[in-house]
Amino acid sequence: MVEMDRPVLSVVIPTLHAAEQLEACIMSLAELTVSYEIIVVDGGSRDNTLAIAHLHDAYVNPSPPGRGIQLNAGAEAARSNWLLFLHADTVLEMGWATELQTFLETPKNIRRAAAFSFSLDDACVSARCIEWVVAWRCRYLNLPYGDQGLLIHRNIYEQVGGYKPIPIMEDVDIVWRLRSYGLHTFSARAITSSTRYHRDGWAMRPLRNLLCLVLWISGMAPEKIAKVYG
């Protein structure tokens, strides 16, 4: 990690029992040439998550569990005005840093947010179909999810109220509030673990996610949606 008093970028990673994925996520950040800090906001891991974070010189911030709560805690602890929120099971593909740094250097982007293109770490046809659906959603609905990361300037983050401490849909909620600011999608991919799709089913997981989105748009409380999600 490049060291300086005030980093150009703060990378916030919420974790909970993320030892199997965290190291690959952090190592993909090494492509950055600007100064940056890594903030791992842990919700009570009992595996080697914290040891891995310390091994890579990340700042570890304990937090009550809940992704919305953890993401907001990471933003509060960050020293940079530029915030990049990443999931621990996401790896950024080679070449991403050049695209992101160009975005940071463009003055007008201080009023916009950005996310990465979505990809799964599986070669099967089902993975490609899900990637196509996500690309369509981002292009026509302007609605990236949290596993695509979120790059945002602190001023905009605070103007929209940051992440809410809700049990589910925290990523959709903040992106919905950012729609009037403009959302850019990088061509570089955020490659996400397909473990949950193998566990929940290649069809059932996307359908369950779609159901949760419909319920959220219809006004159902996140606490009730969380029960539907399981």
Residue frames as a rotation matrix with the C-alpha (Angstrom) as fourth column:
MET 1
0.576 0.818 0.000 0.00
0.818 -0.576 0.000 0.00
0.000 0.000 -1.000 0.00
VAL 2
-0.253 -0.618 0.744 1.26
0.539 -0.729 -0.422 3.49
0.804 0.294 0.517 -0.82
GLU 3
0.060 0.209 -0.976 1.57
0.987 -0.157 0.027 5.62
-0.148 -0.965 -0.216 2.30
MET 4
-0.675 -0.287 0.680 0.83
0.312 -0.946 -0.090 9.31
0.669 0.151 0.728 2.74
ASP 5
-0.973 0.228 -0.020 -0.95
-0.071 -0.382 -0.922 11.52
-0.218 -0.896 0.388 5.24
ARG 6
-0.066 0.992 -0.111 -4.20
-0.500 -0.129 -0.856 11.78
-0.864 -0.001 0.504 3.32
PRO 7
-0.633 -0.215 0.744 -4.90
0.391 0.741 0.546 9.03
-0.669 0.636 -0.385 0.78
VAL 8
-0.852 0.333 -0.404 -6.52
-0.523 -0.517 0.678 9.76
0.017 0.789 0.615 -2.56
LEU 9
-0.048 0.822 -0.567 -8.89
-0.556 0.450 0.699 6.80
0.830 0.349 0.436 -2.18
SER 10
-0.564 -0.005 0.826 -10.42
-0.756 0.405 -0.514 4.91
-0.332 -0.914 -0.233 0.73
VAL 11
-0.414 0.387 -0.824 -11.51
-0.418 0.723 0.550 1.35
0.809 0.572 -0.137 -0.02
VAL 12
-0.351 0.417 0.838 -14.20
-0.908 0.068 -0.414 0.09
-0.229 -0.906 0.355 2.37
ILE 13
-0.456 0.145 -0.878 -14.79
-0.347 0.880 0.325 -3.67
0.820 0.453 -0.350 2.60
PRO 14
0.159 0.550 0.820 -17.47
-0.987 0.086 0.134 -5.04
0.003 -0.830 0.557 4.96
THR 15
-0.511 -0.422 -0.749 -16.70
-0.445 0.875 -0.189 -8.54
0.735 0.237 -0.635 6.21
LEU 16
0.228 0.440 0.868 -18.25
-0.931 0.361 0.061 -11.39
-0.286 -0.822 0.492 8.16
HIS 17
0.271 -0.252 0.929 -16.44
-0.027 0.963 0.269 -14.74
-0.962 -0.098 0.254 8.04
ALA 18
0.938 0.124 -0.324 -14.80
-0.289 -0.240 -0.927 -13.70
-0.193 0.963 -0.189 4.76
ALA 19
0.204 -0.959 0.197 -11.39
-0.413 0.099 0.906 -15.38
-0.888 -0.266 -0.376 5.16
GLU 20
0.053 -0.174 0.983 -11.75
0.622 0.776 0.104 -17.46
-0.781 0.606 0.150 1.98
GLN 21
0.530 0.274 0.802 -12.35
0.840 -0.297 -0.454 -14.43
0.113 0.915 -0.388 -0.28
LEU 22
0.901 0.009 -0.433 -10.80
0.162 -0.934 0.319 -11.39
-0.402 -0.358 -0.843 1.38
GLU 23
0.022 -0.995 -0.096 -7.17
0.207 -0.089 0.974 -11.86
-0.978 -0.041 0.204 0.39
ALA 24
-0.370 -0.116 0.922 -7.93
0.908 0.162 0.385 -12.06
-0.194 0.980 0.045 -3.34
CYS 25
0.683 0.683 0.258 -10.09
0.709 -0.705 -0.011 -8.94
0.174 0.190 -0.966 -3.05
ILE 26
0.761 -0.434 -0.483 -7.36
0.012 -0.735 0.678 -6.97
-0.649 -0.521 -0.554 -1.30
MET 27
-0.199 -0.926 0.320 -4.60
0.416 0.215 0.883 -8.18
-0.887 0.309 0.343 -3.62
SER 28
0.071 0.291 0.954 -6.53
0.997 -0.062 -0.055 -6.94
0.043 0.955 -0.294 -6.67
LEU 29
0.930 0.292 -0.222 -6.21
0.324 -0.937 0.128 -3.42
-0.171 -0.191 -0.967 -5.23
ALA 30
0.207 -0.956 -0.209 -2.42
0.447 -0.098 0.889 -3.45
-0.870 -0.277 0.407 -5.63
GLU 31
-0.031 -0.159 0.987 -2.83
0.998 -0.058 0.022 -2.22
0.053 0.986 0.160 -9.22
LEU 32
0.900 0.435 0.009 -3.55
0.432 -0.896 0.104 1.29
0.053 -0.089 -0.995 -7.92
THR 33
-0.143 -0.959 0.244 -0.82
0.828 -0.251 -0.501 3.87
0.542 0.130 0.830 -8.38
VAL 34
0.048 0.216 0.975 -2.57
-0.349 -0.911 0.219 6.58
0.936 -0.351 0.032 -6.36
SER 35
-0.914 -0.351 0.202 -2.29
-0.285 0.205 -0.936 6.53
0.288 -0.914 -0.287 -2.57
TYR 36
0.087 0.977 -0.193 -5.03
-0.443 0.212 0.871 4.53
0.892 0.009 0.452 -0.90
GLU 37
-0.722 -0.187 0.666 -6.11
-0.687 0.306 -0.659 2.97
-0.080 -0.933 -0.350 2.36
ILE 38
-0.406 0.590 -0.698 -8.07
-0.026 0.756 0.654 -0.22
0.914 0.283 -0.291 3.00
ILE 39
-0.585 0.329 0.742 -10.71
-0.811 -0.222 -0.541 -0.23
-0.013 -0.918 0.397 5.71
VAL 40
-0.600 0.391 -0.698 -12.08
0.128 0.908 0.399 -3.65
0.790 0.150 -0.594 6.64
VAL 41
-0.400 0.573 0.715 -15.25
-0.893 -0.421 -0.162 -3.21
0.208 -0.703 0.680 8.66
ASP 42
-0.764 -0.044 -0.644 -15.84
-0.056 0.998 -0.002 -6.50
0.643 0.034 -0.765 10.41
GLY 43
0.026 0.924 0.383 -19.15
-0.746 -0.237 0.622 -7.60
0.665 -0.302 0.683 11.85
GLY 44
0.328 0.063 0.943 -17.77
-0.880 0.383 0.280 -10.23
-0.344 -0.921 0.181 14.23
SER 45
0.468 -0.198 -0.861 -15.84
-0.556 0.692 -0.461 -12.79
0.687 0.694 0.214 12.19
ARG 46
0.629 -0.256 0.734 -14.62
-0.588 0.462 0.664 -15.90
-0.509 -0.849 0.140 14.02
ASP 47
0.836 -0.430 0.341 -12.42
0.546 0.718 -0.432 -17.19
-0.059 0.547 0.835 11.19
ASN 48
-0.086 -0.981 -0.173 -9.11
0.877 -0.157 0.453 -15.75
-0.472 -0.113 0.874 9.89
THR 49
0.581 0.403 0.707 -10.67
0.737 -0.628 -0.248 -12.64
0.345 0.666 -0.662 8.36
LEU 50
0.984 -0.169 -0.050 -9.00
-0.124 -0.866 0.484 -10.22
-0.125 -0.470 -0.873 10.77
ALA 51
0.275 -0.937 0.218 -5.61
0.231 0.284 0.931 -11.91
-0.933 -0.205 0.294 10.48
ILE 52
0.002 -0.212 0.977 -5.75
0.990 0.135 0.028 -11.57
-0.138 0.968 0.210 6.69
ALA 53
0.830 0.362 0.424 -6.76
0.424 -0.904 -0.059 -7.92
0.362 0.229 -0.904 6.95
HIS 54
0.809 -0.574 -0.125 -3.86
-0.220 -0.494 0.841 -7.15
-0.545 -0.653 -0.527 9.29
LEU 55
0.143 -0.779 0.611 -1.45
0.622 0.551 0.557 -9.10
-0.770 0.300 0.563 7.08
HIS 56
-0.064 -0.080 0.995 -2.25
0.962 -0.270 0.040 -6.70
0.265 0.960 0.095 4.23
ASP 57
-0.868 -0.423 -0.262 -1.99
0.491 -0.812 -0.317 -3.56
-0.079 -0.403 0.912 6.39
ALA 58
-0.219 0.871 0.439 -5.71
0.331 -0.357 0.873 -2.88
0.918 0.336 -0.210 6.31
TYR 59
-0.835 0.108 0.539 -7.28
-0.510 -0.518 -0.687 -0.78
0.205 -0.849 0.488 9.03
VAL 60
-0.588 0.630 -0.507 -9.77
0.518 0.775 0.362 -3.00
0.621 -0.050 -0.783 10.88
ASN 61
-0.729 0.462 0.505 -12.88
-0.623 -0.755 -0.207 -1.31
0.285 -0.465 0.838 12.21
PRO 62
-0.877 0.464 -0.123 -15.15
0.476 0.805 -0.354 -3.50
-0.065 -0.369 -0.927 14.40
SER 63
-0.702 0.713 0.000 -18.85
-0.680 -0.669 0.301 -2.95
0.214 0.211 0.954 13.84
PRO 64
-0.160 0.752 0.640 -22.21
-0.381 0.551 -0.743 -4.48
-0.911 -0.363 0.198 14.64
PRO 65
-0.759 -0.138 0.637 -23.14
0.436 0.619 0.653 -6.90
-0.484 0.773 -0.410 11.83
GLY 66
0.484 0.875 0.030 -25.23
0.552 -0.278 -0.786 -5.67
-0.679 0.397 -0.617 8.92
ARG 67
-0.129 -0.668 0.733 -23.82
0.991 -0.061 0.120 -4.55
-0.036 0.741 0.670 5.59
GLY 68
0.462 0.363 0.809 -25.51
0.462 -0.877 0.129 -1.14
0.757 0.314 -0.573 5.63
ILE 69
0.991 -0.117 -0.068 -24.23
0.015 -0.405 0.914 -0.47
-0.135 -0.907 -0.399 9.16
GLN 70
0.344 -0.929 0.138 -20.73
0.632 0.338 0.697 -1.65
-0.695 -0.152 0.703 8.27
LEU 71
0.013 -0.312 0.950 -20.48
0.947 -0.300 -0.111 0.34
0.320 0.901 0.292 5.05
ASN 72
0.731 0.321 0.602 -21.52
0.158 -0.938 0.309 3.52
0.664 -0.131 -0.736 6.81
ALA 73
0.872 -0.472 -0.127 -19.02
0.116 -0.051 0.992 2.87
-0.475 -0.880 0.010 9.61
GLY 74
0.096 -0.872 0.480 -16.30
0.911 0.271 0.311 2.47
-0.401 0.408 0.820 7.00
ALA 75
0.248 0.076 0.966 -17.23
0.671 -0.732 -0.115 5.76
0.698 0.677 -0.233 5.35
GLU 76
0.965 0.147 0.218 -17.04
-0.054 -0.701 0.711 7.53
0.257 -0.698 -0.668 8.71
ALA 77
0.634 -0.773 0.023 -13.59
0.271 0.250 0.930 6.08
-0.725 -0.583 0.367 9.39
ALA 78
0.401 -0.480 0.780 -12.24
0.914 0.157 -0.373 6.87
0.056 0.863 0.502 5.90
ARG 79
-0.040 -0.539 -0.841 -9.67
0.465 -0.755 0.462 9.66
-0.884 -0.373 0.281 5.53
SER 80
-0.908 -0.324 0.266 -10.15
0.363 -0.292 0.885 10.25
-0.209 0.900 0.383 1.81
ASN 81
-0.402 0.786 -0.471 -12.85
-0.609 -0.613 -0.503 12.21
-0.684 0.084 0.725 0.04
TRP 82
-0.095 0.342 -0.935 -13.15
-0.881 0.409 0.239 9.46
0.464 0.846 0.262 -2.59
LEU 83
-0.205 0.155 0.966 -14.80
-0.707 0.660 -0.256 6.27
-0.677 -0.735 -0.025 -1.31
LEU 84
-0.310 0.122 -0.943 -14.80
-0.739 0.594 0.319 2.87
0.599 0.795 -0.094 -3.01
PHE 85
0.031 0.429 0.903 -17.11
-0.851 0.485 -0.202 0.30
-0.525 -0.762 0.380 -1.45
LEU 86
-0.318 -0.211 -0.924 -16.37
-0.729 0.678 0.096 -3.34
0.606 0.704 -0.370 -2.32
HIS 87
0.821 0.512 0.252 -17.72
-0.566 0.678 0.469 -6.71
0.070 -0.527 0.847 -1.23
ALA 88
0.107 -0.847 0.520 -15.15
-0.750 0.274 0.602 -9.11
-0.652 -0.455 -0.606 0.18
ASP 89
0.068 -0.041 0.997 -15.98
0.320 0.947 0.017 -11.82
-0.945 0.318 0.078 -2.39
THR 90
0.968 0.239 0.072 -15.28
0.161 -0.378 -0.912 -9.49
-0.191 0.894 -0.405 -5.33
VAL 91
-0.053 -0.997 0.049 -12.03
0.588 0.009 0.809 -9.33
-0.807 0.072 0.586 -7.30
LEU 92
0.653 0.228 -0.722 -11.36
-0.323 -0.779 -0.537 -6.44
-0.685 0.584 -0.435 -9.68
GLU 93
0.736 -0.336 0.588 -9.96
0.628 0.664 -0.406 -7.54
-0.254 0.668 0.700 -13.04
MET 94
-0.286 -0.952 -0.109 -6.65
0.754 -0.293 0.587 -6.36
-0.591 0.086 0.802 -14.45
GLY 95
-0.670 -0.071 0.739 -6.82
0.618 -0.605 0.502 -2.86
0.411 0.793 0.449 -15.93
TRP 96
0.344 0.921 -0.181 -9.50
0.869 -0.240 0.434 -1.56
0.356 -0.307 -0.883 -13.60
ALA 97
0.119 -0.325 -0.938 -7.24
0.777 -0.558 0.292 0.94
-0.618 -0.764 0.186 -11.81
THR 98
-0.870 -0.461 0.175 -6.43
0.457 -0.621 0.637 2.94
-0.185 0.634 0.751 -14.95
GLU 99
-0.344 0.837 0.425 -10.11
0.524 -0.205 0.827 3.40
0.779 0.507 -0.368 -15.67
LEU 100
0.514 0.542 -0.665 -10.92
0.845 -0.190 0.499 4.36
0.145 -0.819 -0.556 -12.10
GLN 101
-0.196 -0.674 -0.712 -8.02
0.719 -0.593 0.363 6.79
-0.667 -0.441 0.601 -11.81
THR 102
-0.851 -0.006 0.524 -9.07
0.438 -0.557 0.706 8.50
0.288 0.831 0.477 -15.06
PHE 103
0.179 0.983 0.028 -12.52
0.665 -0.142 0.733 8.91
0.725 -0.113 -0.680 -13.53
LEU 104
0.390 -0.077 -0.917 -11.01
0.865 -0.312 0.394 10.50
-0.316 -0.947 -0.055 -10.41
GLU 105
-0.587 -0.768 -0.258 -8.97
0.598 -0.625 0.502 12.95
-0.547 0.140 0.826 -12.49
THR 106
-0.574 0.475 0.667 -12.02
0.543 -0.389 0.744 14.24
0.613 0.789 -0.035 -14.40
PRO 107
-0.990 0.045 0.131 -13.42
-0.126 -0.689 -0.714 17.23
0.058 -0.723 0.688 -12.45
LYS 108
-0.315 0.949 -0.010 -17.07
-0.816 -0.266 0.514 16.76
0.485 0.171 0.858 -13.44
ASN 109
-0.096 0.269 -0.958 -17.10
0.075 0.962 0.263 13.27
0.993 -0.046 -0.113 -11.93
ILE 110
-0.979 -0.206 0.013 -17.08
0.018 -0.151 -0.988 14.74
0.205 -0.967 0.151 -8.46
ARG 111
-0.440 0.894 0.091 -20.84
-0.844 -0.376 -0.382 14.99
-0.307 -0.245 0.920 -9.03
ARG 112
0.349 0.534 -0.770 -21.26
-0.753 0.649 0.109 11.40
0.558 0.542 0.628 -10.23
ALA 113
0.196 -0.279 0.940 -20.92
-0.654 0.677 0.337 7.89
-0.731 -0.681 -0.050 -8.86
ALA 114
0.009 -0.249 -0.968 -19.61
-0.914 0.390 -0.109 4.82
0.405 0.886 -0.225 -10.65
ALA 115
0.455 0.101 0.885 -19.77
-0.509 0.845 0.165 1.03
-0.731 -0.525 0.436 -10.48
PHE 116
-0.660 -0.742 -0.115 -17.99
-0.572 0.398 0.717 -1.80
-0.487 0.539 -0.688 -12.27
SER 117
0.006 0.585 -0.811 -19.40
-0.843 0.439 0.311 -4.19
0.538 0.682 0.495 -14.85
PHE 118
0.314 0.255 0.915 -20.62
-0.824 0.551 0.130 -7.46
-0.471 -0.795 0.383 -13.34
SER 119
0.018 -0.306 -0.952 -19.02
-0.681 0.693 -0.235 -10.85
0.732 0.653 -0.196 -13.85
LEU 120
0.791 0.228 0.568 -19.09
-0.574 0.598 0.559 -14.25
-0.212 -0.769 0.604 -12.15
ASP 121
-0.224 -0.975 0.018 -16.09
-0.945 0.221 0.241 -16.52
-0.239 0.037 -0.970 -11.64
ASP 122
-0.095 0.266 0.959 -17.72
0.012 0.964 -0.267 -19.46
-0.995 -0.014 -0.095 -13.40
ALA 123
-0.855 -0.366 -0.367 -17.46
-0.349 -0.117 0.930 -20.56
-0.383 0.923 -0.028 -17.04
CYS 124
-0.595 0.659 0.460 -20.97
0.650 0.731 -0.207 -22.04
-0.473 0.176 -0.863 -17.28
VAL 125
-0.600 0.458 0.656 -23.73
0.523 -0.396 0.755 -20.76
0.606 0.796 -0.002 -19.56
SER 126
0.417 0.809 -0.414 -25.92
0.847 -0.181 0.500 -19.85
0.330 -0.559 -0.761 -16.58
ALA 127
-0.032 -0.522 -0.853 -23.27
0.718 -0.606 0.343 -17.39
-0.695 -0.601 0.394 -15.37
ARG 128
-0.918 -0.308 0.251 -23.17
0.390 -0.572 0.722 -15.70
-0.079 0.760 0.645 -18.79
CYS 129
-0.176 0.936 0.305 -26.97
0.670 -0.113 0.734 -15.41
0.721 0.333 -0.607 -18.79
ILE 130
0.497 0.326 -0.804 -26.96
0.851 -0.365 0.378 -13.74
-0.170 -0.872 -0.459 -15.37
GLU 131
-0.484 -0.747 -0.456 -24.23
0.558 -0.665 0.496 -11.34
-0.674 -0.014 0.739 -16.51
TRP 132
-0.767 0.266 0.584 -26.36
0.486 -0.354 0.799 -10.39
0.420 0.897 0.142 -19.52
VAL 133
0.307 0.941 -0.140 -29.37
0.787 -0.168 0.594 -9.68
0.535 -0.293 -0.792 -17.30
VAL 134
0.271 -0.282 -0.920 -27.25
0.765 -0.517 0.384 -7.52
-0.584 -0.808 0.076 -14.97
ALA 135
-0.804 -0.589 0.081 -25.79
0.494 -0.586 0.643 -5.60
-0.331 0.557 0.762 -17.94
TRP 136
-0.367 0.772 0.519 -29.35
0.585 -0.242 0.774 -4.96
0.723 0.587 -0.363 -19.18
ARG 137
0.514 0.588 -0.625 -30.44
0.848 -0.240 0.472 -3.79
0.128 -0.772 -0.622 -15.72
CYS 138
-0.124 -0.659 -0.742 -27.51
0.654 -0.616 0.438 -1.38
-0.746 -0.431 0.508 -15.46
ARG 139
-0.889 -0.279 0.363 -27.96
0.456 -0.471 0.755 -0.01
-0.039 0.837 0.546 -18.96
TYR 140
-0.437 0.806 0.399 -31.72
0.306 -0.284 0.909 0.50
0.846 0.519 -0.122 -18.96
LEU 141
0.642 0.694 -0.326 -32.59
0.533 -0.098 0.841 0.83
0.552 -0.713 -0.432 -15.26
ASN 142
0.033 -0.731 0.682 -29.30
-0.294 -0.659 -0.692 2.44
0.955 -0.177 -0.237 -14.12
LEU 143
0.676 0.378 0.633 -29.33
-0.714 0.126 0.688 0.10
0.180 -0.917 0.355 -11.14
PRO 144
-0.142 -0.784 -0.604 -26.02
-0.278 0.617 -0.736 -1.60
0.950 0.063 -0.306 -10.26
TYR 145
0.886 0.398 -0.238 -25.94
0.069 0.395 0.916 -3.75
0.459 -0.828 0.323 -7.15
GLY 146
0.777 -0.546 0.314 -23.39
-0.566 -0.386 0.729 -3.80
-0.276 -0.744 -0.609 -4.35
ASP 147
0.469 -0.633 0.616 -21.36
0.366 0.774 0.517 -6.66
-0.804 -0.017 0.594 -5.81
GLN 148
0.563 -0.291 0.774 -20.39
0.749 -0.217 -0.626 -4.25
0.350 0.932 0.095 -8.60
GLY 149
-0.476 -0.735 -0.484 -18.74
0.873 -0.463 -0.155 -1.89
-0.110 -0.496 0.861 -6.13
LEU 150
0.722 0.641 0.261 -19.58
0.663 -0.748 0.002 1.78
0.197 0.172 -0.965 -5.70
LEU 151
-0.507 -0.861 -0.047 -17.21
0.859 -0.501 -0.103 4.72
0.065 -0.092 0.994 -6.22
ILE 152
0.541 0.759 0.363 -18.47
0.654 -0.651 0.386 8.01
0.529 0.029 -0.848 -4.86
HIS 153
-0.504 -0.653 0.565 -17.14
0.139 -0.707 -0.693 11.33
0.853 -0.270 0.447 -3.58
ARG 154
-0.729 0.156 -0.666 -17.80
0.685 0.168 -0.709 12.01
0.001 -0.973 -0.230 0.08
ASN 155
-0.883 0.406 -0.236 -19.77
-0.361 -0.908 -0.212 15.18
-0.300 -0.102 0.948 -0.67
ILE 156
-0.341 0.778 -0.527 -22.33
-0.695 0.169 0.699 13.26
0.633 0.605 0.483 -2.72
TYR 157
-0.503 0.099 -0.858 -22.34
0.403 0.906 -0.131 10.37
0.764 -0.412 -0.496 -0.27
GLU 158
-0.848 0.146 -0.510 -23.26
0.458 -0.285 -0.842 12.72
-0.269 -0.947 0.175 2.56
GLN 159
-0.772 0.581 -0.258 -25.79
-0.631 -0.750 0.199 14.65
-0.078 0.316 0.945 0.46
VAL 160
-0.189 0.730 -0.656 -27.80
-0.504 0.502 0.703 11.49
0.843 0.464 0.273 -0.25
GLY 161
0.486 0.437 0.757 -27.53
-0.858 0.071 0.509 10.32
0.169 -0.896 0.410 3.36
GLY 162
-0.542 -0.828 0.147 -25.08
-0.840 0.536 -0.077 7.44
-0.015 -0.165 -0.986 2.93
TYR 163
-0.590 0.306 -0.747 -25.99
0.013 0.929 0.369 3.82
0.807 0.208 -0.552 3.46
LYS 164
0.148 0.723 0.675 -28.98
-0.850 -0.257 0.461 3.24
0.506 -0.642 0.576 5.66
PRO 165
-0.768 -0.459 0.448 -28.76
-0.637 0.626 -0.450 0.76
-0.074 -0.630 -0.773 8.57
ILE 166
0.363 0.930 -0.055 -31.28
-0.917 0.347 -0.198 -1.62
-0.165 0.122 0.979 7.01
PRO 167
0.135 -0.332 0.934 -30.97
-0.359 0.862 0.358 -5.44
-0.923 -0.384 -0.003 6.97
ILE 168
-0.214 -0.151 0.965 -31.22
0.758 0.598 0.262 -5.80
-0.616 0.787 -0.013 3.19
MET 169
0.474 0.415 0.777 -31.40
0.867 -0.372 -0.330 -3.74
0.152 0.830 -0.536 -0.04
GLU 170
0.445 -0.360 -0.820 -28.91
0.343 -0.778 0.527 -1.18
-0.827 -0.516 -0.223 1.27
ASP 171
-0.654 -0.736 0.175 -27.18
0.405 -0.146 0.902 -1.17
-0.638 0.661 0.394 -2.13
VAL 172
-0.320 0.644 0.695 -30.38
0.882 -0.065 0.467 -0.64
0.346 0.762 -0.547 -4.12
ASP 173
0.578 0.608 -0.543 -31.51
0.792 -0.580 0.193 2.01
-0.197 -0.542 -0.817 -1.65
ILE 174
0.073 -0.608 -0.791 -28.43
0.205 -0.767 0.608 4.23
-0.976 -0.207 0.068 -2.02
VAL 175
-0.831 -0.369 0.416 -28.19
0.453 -0.017 0.891 3.78
-0.322 0.929 0.182 -5.80
TRP 176
0.037 0.932 0.360 -31.85
0.979 -0.106 0.173 4.75
0.199 0.346 -0.917 -6.11
ARG 177
0.701 0.196 -0.686 -31.05
0.473 -0.848 0.241 8.00
-0.534 -0.493 -0.687 -4.29
LEU 178
-0.262 -0.901 -0.346 -28.05
0.127 -0.388 0.913 8.57
-0.957 0.195 0.216 -6.56
ARG 179
0.005 0.279 0.960 -29.98
0.915 0.387 -0.117 8.29
-0.404 0.879 -0.253 -9.82
SER 180
0.914 0.405 0.030 -30.37
0.386 -0.843 -0.374 12.05
-0.127 0.353 -0.927 -10.22
TYR 181
0.465 -0.822 -0.327 -26.60
-0.385 -0.521 0.762 12.53
-0.797 -0.228 -0.559 -9.92
GLY 182
0.593 -0.253 -0.765 -25.69
-0.739 0.208 -0.641 10.14
0.321 0.945 -0.064 -12.70
LEU 183
0.491 -0.395 0.777 -24.13
-0.334 0.738 0.586 6.69
-0.805 -0.547 0.230 -12.48
HIS 184
0.227 -0.529 -0.818 -21.24
-0.959 0.023 -0.281 5.60
0.167 0.849 -0.502 -14.68
THR 185
0.879 0.011 0.477 -20.49
-0.129 0.968 0.215 1.92
-0.459 -0.251 0.852 -15.35
PHE 186
-0.052 -0.974 -0.222 -16.83
-0.810 -0.089 0.580 1.04
-0.584 0.210 -0.784 -15.88
SER 187
0.488 0.120 -0.865 -16.02
-0.722 0.613 -0.322 -1.44
0.491 0.781 0.386 -18.63
ALA 188
-0.661 -0.742 -0.116 -13.66
-0.486 0.541 -0.686 -3.15
0.572 -0.397 -0.718 -16.16
ARG 189
0.232 0.811 -0.536 -15.34
-0.132 0.573 0.809 -6.01
0.964 -0.117 0.240 -14.37
ALA 190
-0.267 -0.150 0.952 -15.92
-0.963 0.081 -0.257 -6.77
-0.039 -0.985 -0.166 -10.71
ILE 191
-0.261 0.092 -0.961 -15.62
-0.357 0.916 0.185 -10.56
0.897 0.391 -0.206 -10.69
THR 192
-0.028 0.424 0.905 -17.85
-0.997 -0.082 0.008 -11.98
0.078 -0.902 0.424 -7.97
SER 193
-0.904 -0.293 0.311 -17.78
-0.359 0.915 -0.182 -15.42
-0.232 -0.276 -0.933 -6.40
SER 194
-0.315 0.803 -0.505 -20.44
-0.649 0.206 0.733 -17.77
0.693 0.558 0.456 -7.76
THR 195
-0.971 -0.153 -0.185 -20.60
0.017 0.725 -0.688 -19.74
0.239 -0.671 -0.702 -4.49
ARG 196
-0.625 0.779 0.049 -24.04
-0.326 -0.203 -0.923 -18.43
-0.710 -0.593 0.381 -3.58
TYR 197
0.018 0.615 -0.788 -25.43
-1.000 0.003 -0.020 -19.30
-0.010 0.788 0.615 -7.00
HIS 198
-0.543 -0.261 -0.798 -24.16
-0.325 0.942 -0.087 -22.86
0.774 0.213 -0.596 -6.64
ARG 199
-0.988 0.136 -0.068 -25.70
0.112 0.347 -0.931 -23.03
-0.103 -0.928 -0.358 -3.18
ASP 200
-0.447 0.866 -0.224 -29.05
-0.253 -0.363 -0.897 -21.37
-0.858 -0.344 0.382 -3.91
GLY 201
0.107 0.462 0.880 -29.49
0.751 0.543 -0.376 -22.35
-0.652 0.701 -0.289 -7.57
TRP 202
-0.836 -0.523 0.165 -28.67
0.480 -0.551 0.682 -20.53
-0.266 0.650 0.712 -10.83
ALA 203
-0.423 0.766 0.484 -32.35
0.399 -0.322 0.859 -19.79
0.814 0.556 -0.170 -11.41
MET 204
0.387 0.702 -0.598 -33.69
0.825 0.026 0.564 -19.48
0.411 -0.712 -0.569 -7.86
ARG 205
-0.239 -0.527 -0.815 -31.19
0.836 -0.539 0.103 -16.93
-0.493 -0.657 0.570 -6.61
PRO 206
-0.975 -0.101 0.196 -31.81
0.194 -0.817 0.543 -14.36
0.106 0.567 0.817 -9.41
LEU 207
-0.211 0.972 0.101 -35.56
0.359 -0.019 0.933 -14.90
0.909 0.233 -0.345 -9.07
ARG 208
0.303 0.266 -0.915 -35.38
0.951 -0.014 0.310 -14.34
0.069 -0.964 -0.257 -5.33
ASN 209
-0.661 -0.600 -0.450 -33.31
0.601 -0.783 0.162 -11.18
-0.449 -0.164 0.878 -5.89
LEU 210
-0.812 0.424 0.402 -35.90
0.144 -0.522 0.841 -9.96
0.566 0.740 0.363 -8.40
LEU 211
0.179 0.908 -0.379 -38.71
0.693 0.157 0.703 -10.64
0.698 -0.388 -0.602 -5.94
CYS 212
-0.008 -0.252 -0.968 -36.90
0.927 -0.364 0.087 -8.62
-0.374 -0.897 0.237 -3.27
LEU 213
-0.933 -0.358 0.018 -36.42
0.331 -0.840 0.431 -5.74
-0.139 0.408 0.902 -5.71
VAL 214
-0.433 0.858 0.277 -40.11
0.256 -0.177 0.950 -5.73
0.864 0.483 -0.143 -6.63
LEU 215
0.339 0.561 -0.755 -41.10
0.873 0.111 0.474 -5.80
0.350 -0.821 -0.452 -2.96
TRP 216
-0.400 -0.570 -0.718 -38.71
0.772 -0.632 0.072 -2.94
-0.495 -0.525 0.693 -2.19
ILE 217
-0.952 0.074 0.297 -40.04
0.154 -0.722 0.674 -0.81
0.264 0.688 0.676 -5.06
SER 218
-0.111 0.993 -0.036 -43.58
0.406 0.079 0.911 -1.54
0.907 0.087 -0.412 -3.88
GLY 219
0.031 0.071 0.997 -42.71
-0.592 -0.802 0.076 -0.07
0.805 -0.593 0.017 -0.47
MET 220
0.799 0.246 -0.549 -42.34
0.217 0.732 0.646 -3.14
0.561 -0.635 0.531 1.71
ALA 221
0.752 -0.516 0.410 -40.18
-0.646 -0.455 0.613 -2.59
-0.130 -0.726 -0.676 4.79
PRO 222
0.013 -0.850 -0.526 -36.64
-0.762 0.332 -0.556 -3.98
0.647 0.409 -0.644 4.46
GLU 223
-0.568 -0.202 0.798 -37.13
-0.765 0.488 -0.421 -5.99
-0.304 -0.849 -0.432 7.65
LYS 224
0.403 0.790 0.462 -39.97
-0.430 0.609 -0.666 -7.90
-0.808 0.070 0.585 5.99
ILE 225
0.726 -0.211 -0.654 -38.03
-0.632 0.170 -0.756 -8.31
0.271 0.962 -0.010 2.75
ALA 226
-0.350 -0.919 0.182 -35.15
-0.907 0.283 -0.313 -9.81
0.236 -0.274 -0.932 4.74
LYS 227
-0.214 0.360 0.908 -37.49
-0.526 0.741 -0.418 -12.54
-0.823 -0.567 0.031 5.99
VAL 228
0.854 0.504 -0.129 -38.51
-0.346 0.365 -0.864 -13.31
-0.389 0.783 0.486 2.40
TYR 229
0.404 -0.794 -0.454 -34.85
-0.777 -0.036 -0.629 -13.42
0.483 0.607 -0.631 1.35
GLY 230
0.925 -0.041 -0.378 -33.95
0.206 0.890 0.407 -15.74
0.320 -0.455 0.831 4.18
